[in-house]
Amino acid sequence: MASMPADRSPDSTLALLREGYRFIGDRCDRYGTDIFQTRLLLEPTICLRGRPAAALFYDPERFVRAGAAPKRMQRTLTGVGGVQGLDGTAHHERKAMFMSIMTPSAVRQLGQLFDDEWRARVPVWERAGRVVLHDEVAPLLTRAVCAWAGVPLADAEVPRRTAVMRSMIEGPTAFGPRHWRGRIGRRRGERWLGEVVERARVGVLPAPPGSALRAIAEHRDGQGRLLPRRIAAVELLNVLRPTVAVDRFVVFAALALHDHPQWRDQVRGDDDATECFVQEVRRYYPFFPVAAARVRRSFDWQGHHFPQGRRVLLDLYGTNHHEALWPEPERFRPERFAGWRGDPFALVPQGGGEHLTGHRCAGEWITIELLKRAVTNLTTTIRYEVPPQDLAIDLRRMPALPPSGLVVTDVRRTA
């Protein structure tokens, strides 16, 4: 049995927080392997990257999700009791609930709502002179996804609800005020949507057919039981929050258009080129850093032993930047996706494996649709200038974003 390389530090939690997205990849490069062991939060942990590792990691016979995510992540980002932490039949039933609302027509409907919100906001941007794209896109996504999901949202509520969801996105890897804002945001979000679910169940609030609100409020488990109110709120947040998080990808897409201006003309009016561009944005820029699981039962793989119960982390960012998968991974090259047929274990910005039965993000198609709409709006609906600013992406910060949020000026509608 081969000896698995080990990080020498007695605990690497602070190193992970200090080094961010490159924590696993840098050590894999140092040890000349795609697997090593360390201790995180004082617990022995195996870290992996690459396609074979992703195929292993998403094997439900080898791994479970229950108890894998740290509590600080559940209490901010994902919620306790949500689909991400389920396995087996319970996971399949809950995942089917989500997939039932991800029809192609429903995805297009959300994209159209986002388009409508974007275009309605353009006159405000024209008058403002200076716009921080990250600050502007999140409320548009909040409005669009709430309307799509069947969640009522008054205009006056938009800033507050957007802030709640942003706090959850920012909280998991932070310490101090940013983390506690995430916990407070989680409690407020669950309380808000718990009330929405309850009103829908008693008939006070109409839940449109096909909406996320109706699917979640009416979902019954294998024993015919409705989801508990808090769990239903967690799952409704698992529709709203990840959609608002697409604001980061929109900023990255705008940054890519700025850094690679030749692609502005290529994507304009060309759906295939836009698709390639969007997929490269998802591959190249940092989003989720890792995914977590636990070993279901002891096994050996490639000469390494995986003890039962051991926490395992898959490096999503490192897999998307693995040289064996992506030639010149540090170059932004959308053309690499021309004719790409897809690989569930190679491109994993939102997890890997299968959508229907596995732990790949149910909202991935939504992300792609919204990004394509954003790219089209950035290249055909408006023109703008990008003034000098700090656009460097610090991979030590999770989640990452340009410090300026990407400022644009002199926004005007195209003819």
C-alpha positions in Angstrom: 0.0 0.0 0.0 1.5 3.4 -1.0 2.0 6.0 1.6 -0.2 9.0 1.1 1.7 12.3 1.2 0.8 14.3 4.3 0.8 18.0 5.1 3.3 18.5 7.9 1.3 21.1 9.8 -0.5 19.7 12.9 -3.6 21.5 11.6 -3.9 23.3 8.2 -7.2 25.2 8.8 -5.5 28.6 9.0 -3.4 27.8 6.0 -6.5 27.0 4.0 -8.1 30.2 5.0 -4.9 32.1 4.3 -4.2 30.5 0.9 -7.8 30.1 -0.4 -8.4 28.4 -3.7 -4.9 27.3 -4.2 -4.5 25.5 -0.9 -5.0 22.0 -2.3 -3.5 22.6 -5.7 -0.3 24.0 -4.4 0.3 21.0 -2.1 -0.6 18.6 -4.9 2.0 20.3 -7.1 4.5 20.2 -4.2 4.0 16.5 -3.5 3.8 15.5 -7.2 0.4 13.9 -6.7 -3.3 14.6 -6.9 -3.9 13.3 -3.4 -2.7 14.1 0.1 -3.9 14.1 3.7 -4.0 16.8 6.2 -5.9 18.0 9.3 -8.6 20.6 9.0 -10.6 21.8 12.0 -8.5 19.3 13.9 -10.0 16.4 11.8 -8.0 14.1 9.5 -8.9 15.0 5.9 -8.0 13.6 2.5 -7.7 16.2 -0.3 -8.1 15.3 -4.0 -8.2 16.9 -7.4 -8.5 15.9 -11.1 -10.9 13.9 -13.2 -10.3 10.4 -11.8 -10.6 11.9 -8.3 -14.0 13.6 -9.3 -15.3 10.3 -10.7 -14.4 8.6 -7.4 -15.8 11.4 -5.2 -19.2 11.3 -6.9 -19.6 7.5 -6.5 -22.5 7.1 -4.1 -21.3 3.6 -3.2 -18.0 5.1 -1.8 -19.1 8.4 -0.3 -21.9 10.0 1.7 -22.7 13.7 2.3 -24.2 13.4 5.7 -22.0 15.1 8.3 -19.4 16.1 5.7 -19.9 19.8 5.4 -18.6 21.8 8.4 -21.3 23.2 10.7 -20.1 26.8 9.9 -21.0 26.1 6.2 -24.4 24.6 7.0 -25.2 27.5 9.4 -24.5 30.1 6.7 -24.4 28.8 3.1 -26.4 25.6 2.7 -28.6 25.3 5.8 -29.1 22.4 8.1 -31.2 19.6 6.6 -31.0 20.6 3.0 -30.6 18.4 -0.1 -26.8 18.9 -0.1 -26.4 16.8 3.1 -28.7 13.9 2.1 -27.9 10.5 0.7 -29.7 7.5 -0.8 -33.4 7.5 -1.2 -33.9 10.7 0.7 -31.5 12.5 -1.6 -33.1 11.1 -4.7 -36.6 12.2 -3.6 -35.5 15.7 -2.7 -33.3 16.1 -5.8 -36.3 15.0 -8.0 -38.2 17.8 -6.4 -35.6 20.3 -7.5 -35.2 18.8 -11.0 -39.0 19.0 -11.6 -38.8 22.8 -11.7 -35.7 22.9 -13.9 -37.4 22.3 -17.2 -36.0 24.0 -20.3 -39.0 26.3 -20.6 -38.8 27.3 -16.9 -35.1 28.0 -17.2 -35.8 30.2 -20.2 -38.6 32.0 -18.3 -36.1 32.9 -15.5 -33.7 34.1 -18.1 -36.3 36.4 -19.6 -37.2 37.8 -16.2 -33.6 38.6 -15.7 -33.5 40.3 -19.2 -36.5 42.4 -18.3 -35.0 43.5 -15.0 -31.7 44.4 -16.7 -33.3 46.5 -19.4 -35.6 48.2 -16.9 -32.5 49.2 -14.9 -30.5 50.7 -17.8 -32.1 54.2 -17.6 -30.9 54.4 -13.9 -27.4 53.4 -15.0 -27.4 56.0 -17.7 -28.3 58.7 -15.2 -25.9 57.5 -12.5 -22.7 58.0 -14.6 -20.8 55.5 -12.4 -22.1 51.9 -11.6 -20.6 49.1 -9.6 -21.7 46.1 -11.5 -21.6 43.6 -8.6 -23.8 45.9 -6.5 -26.3 46.3 -9.3 -26.6 42.7 -10.6 -27.5 41.0 -7.3 -30.8 43.0 -6.8 -31.8 42.2 -10.4 -31.3 38.5 -9.8 -33.2 38.7 -6.5 -36.2 40.3 -8.2 -36.1 37.8 -11.1 -35.7 34.7 -9.1 -38.3 35.6 -6.5 -40.8 36.3 -9.3 -39.9 33.1 -11.0 -40.1 31.0 -7.8 -43.5 32.4 -6.7 -42.1 34.3 -3.7 -43.7 37.7 -3.2 -41.3 40.6 -3.0 -42.2 44.3 -2.6 -39.8 46.8 -4.1 -38.9 48.1 -0.6 -37.8 44.6 0.4 -35.3 44.0 -2.4 -32.2 45.5 -0.7 -32.8 43.7 2.5 -33.5 40.3 1.0 -30.5 40.7 -1.3 -28.3 41.5 1.6 -29.5 38.4 3.5 -28.6 36.1 0.6 -25.3 37.8 0.1 -24.4 37.4 3.7 -24.9 33.7 3.5 -22.7 33.5 0.4 -19.9 35.5 2.1 -20.1 33.7 5.5 -18.8 30.1 5.4 -15.0 30.8 5.1 -14.9 34.0 7.1 -14.2 34.6 10.8 -15.6 37.5 12.8 -18.3 39.9 11.6 -18.6 38.5 8.1 -19.3 35.0 9.4 -21.8 36.2 12.0 -23.6 38.3 9.4 -23.9 35.0 7.4 -25.4 33.2 10.4 -27.8 36.1 11.1 -28.7 36.2 7.4 -29.4 32.5 7.4 -31.8 32.8 10.4 -33.6 35.7 8.8 -33.9 34.0 5.5 -35.3 30.8 6.9 -37.8 32.8 9.0 -38.9 34.9 6.0 -39.4 31.9 3.7 -40.9 29.7 6.4 -43.7 32.2 6.6 -44.0 32.2 2.8 -44.3 28.4 2.7 -46.9 28.4 5.5 -49.0 31.0 3.8 -48.9 29.0 0.6 -49.9 25.8 2.4 -53.0 27.3 4.0 -54.0 28.9 0.7 -53.5 32.6 1.7 -50.7 33.0 -0.8 -51.2 31.5 -4.4 -48.3 29.3 -5.4 -48.2 29.3 -9.2 -48.2 25.9 -10.9 -44.6 24.8 -11.7 -43.1 27.3 -9.4 -40.4 26.4 -6.8 -42.7 27.6 -4.0 -45.5 25.1 -5.0 -43.0 22.3 -5.6 -41.4 22.7 -2.2 -44.5 23.6 -0.2 -46.4 20.5 -1.5 -43.5 18.1 -1.6 -44.0 14.9 0.4 -41.3 12.4 1.4 -41.6 8.6 0.9 -43.9 8.4 4.0 -46.2 11.0 2.5 -45.2 13.7 4.9 -44.8 17.4 4.0 -41.4 18.9 4.6 -41.1 20.6 8.0 -41.5 24.3 7.7 -37.9 25.1 8.4 -36.6 22.5 6.0 -39.0 23.8 3.3 -37.5 27.3 3.9 -34.0 25.9 3.6 -34.8 24.3 0.3 -36.5 27.4 -1.0 -33.4 29.4 -0.1 -31.5 26.7 -2.0 -33.3 28.0 -5.1 -33.0 31.7 -4.4 -29.5 32.0 -2.9 -27.5 30.2 -5.6 -29.3 32.3 -8.2 -28.3 35.5 -6.5 -24.7 34.1 -6.3 -24.6 34.1 -10.1 -23.9 37.9 -9.7 -20.2 36.9 -9.2 -20.1 35.0 -12.5 -21.7 38.0 -14.2 -18.9 40.2 -12.9 -16.3 37.7 -14.1 -18.0 37.6 -17.5 -17.7 41.4 -17.7 -14.1 41.2 -16.6 -13.4 38.6 -19.3 -14.9 40.9 -21.9 -12.7 43.7 -20.7 -9.5 41.6 -20.6 -10.3 39.9 -23.9 -12.1 42.5 -26.0 -11.8 40.4 -29.2 -14.5 38.2 -27.8 -17.1 41.1 -27.7 -17.6 40.8 -31.5 -17.4 37.0 -31.5 -20.2 36.5 -29.0 -22.5 39.2 -30.4 -25.3 37.4 -32.1 -23.5 34.0 -32.1 -25.1 31.6 -29.6 -22.4 28.9 -30.1 -19.6 31.4 -29.4 -21.6 32.7 -26.4 -21.9 29.2 -25.0 -18.1 28.6 -25.3 -17.4 32.0 -23.7 -19.8 31.3 -20.8 -18.3 27.8 -20.2 -14.8 29.2 -20.1 -15.9 31.8 -17.6 -17.2 29.1 -15.4 -14.0 27.0 -15.8 -11.5 29.8 -15.5 -12.8 32.0 -12.7 -13.1 31.0 -9.0 -16.5 30.0 -7.6 -17.0 27.2 -5.2 -13.5 26.2 -3.9 -14.2 22.6 -2.7 -16.9 19.9 -2.2 -17.0 17.7 0.9 -18.0 14.1 1.5 -17.3 11.2 3.9 -16.2 7.7 3.2 -19.2 5.4 3.3 -17.1 2.3 4.1 -13.3 1.6 4.0 -11.8 1.0 0.5 -8.5 1.3 -1.4 -8.0 3.4 -4.5 -4.8 3.8 -6.5 -2.9 2.2 -3.7 -4.2 4.6 -1.0 -6.5 3.6 1.9 -9.7 5.5 2.6 -10.9 4.7 6.1 -14.6 4.6 6.9 -15.9 8.0 8.0 -12.9 10.0 6.8 -13.7 13.5 5.5 -12.6 14.0 1.8 -12.4 17.3 -0.1 -12.5 17.5 -3.8 -10.7 20.6 -5.2 -13.2 22.1 -7.7 -11.0 25.0 -8.6 -8.0 22.8 -9.0 -9.8 20.3 -11.2 -11.0 23.1 -13.4 -7.3 24.2 -13.7 -5.7 20.8 -14.0 -3.2 20.6 -16.9 -4.1 17.0 -17.7 -7.7 18.1 -18.4 -7.2 21.6 -19.7 -4.1 22.5 -21.7 -2.8 25.9 -20.7 -5.3 26.1 -17.9 -4.2 29.6 -16.8 -5.1 31.0 -20.2 -8.6 32.2 -20.9 -9.5 30.3 -24.1 -13.2 29.9 -24.8 -12.4 28.2 -28.1 -11.5 25.1 -26.1 -15.2 24.4 -25.7 -16.0 24.4 -29.4 -17.6 21.1 -30.1 -17.3 20.1 -26.5 -19.7 17.3 -25.6 -19.6 17.7 -21.9 -17.9 15.7 -19.2 -19.5 15.4 -15.7 -16.1 14.9 -14.0 -14.0 17.5 -15.9 -15.8 20.8 -15.7 -17.0 21.0 -12.1 -17.5 24.7 -11.0 -20.8 23.7 -9.4 -20.0 20.1 -8.6 -19.6 17.0 -10.7 -21.5 13.8 -11.5 -25.1 13.5 -12.8 -27.8 16.1 -12.3 -30.8 13.8 -11.8 -29.4 11.4 -9.2 -26.1 12.8 -8.0 -24.9 15.9 -6.1 -24.2 18.1 -9.1 -25.9 21.5 -8.6 -29.6 21.4 -9.8 -29.3 25.0 -10.8 -26.3 24.7 -13.2 -28.6 25.1 -16.3 -29.9 28.3 -14.7 -26.4 29.6 -14.2 -25.6 29.0 -17.8 -28.8 30.6 -19.0 -28.3 33.7 -16.9 -24.7 34.1 -17.9 -25.6 33.9 -21.6 -28.2 36.6 -21.1 -25.8 38.7 -19.2 -23.1 38.4 -21.9 -25.7 39.3 -24.5 -26.8 42.4 -22.6 -23.2 43.4 -21.9 -22.3 43.3 -25.6 -25.6 44.3 -27.4 -28.0 46.1 -25.0 -25.6 48.6 -23.5 -22.2 50.3 -24.1 -20.0 51.4 -21.3 -16.5 52.3 -20.3 -14.3 50.6 -17.8 -12.2 53.2 -15.9 -8.9 52.4 -14.2 -9.5 50.3 -11.0 -8.3 47.3 -9.0 -9.5 44.3 -11.0 -7.0 41.8 -9.6 -8.7 38.6 -8.2 -7.2 37.6 -4.9 -7.5 33.8 -4.8 -6.7 33.9 -1.1 -10.2 35.3 -0.5 -13.1 32.9 -0.6 -15.5 33.7 -2.3 -13.3 35.7 -4.7 -14.2 38.9 -6.5 -12.4 42.0 -7.9 -12.0 44.5 -5.1 -13.8 47.2 -7.1 -16.8 45.0 -7.9 -16.1 46.2 -11.5 -17.0 49.8 -11.9 -18.4 50.9 -15.3 -19.1 54.4 -16.4 -20.9 56.3 -19.2 -23.5 53.5 -19.6 -25.8 54.1 -22.6 -28.3 52.0 -24.5 -27.3 50.8 -27.9 -29.4 52.0 -30.8 
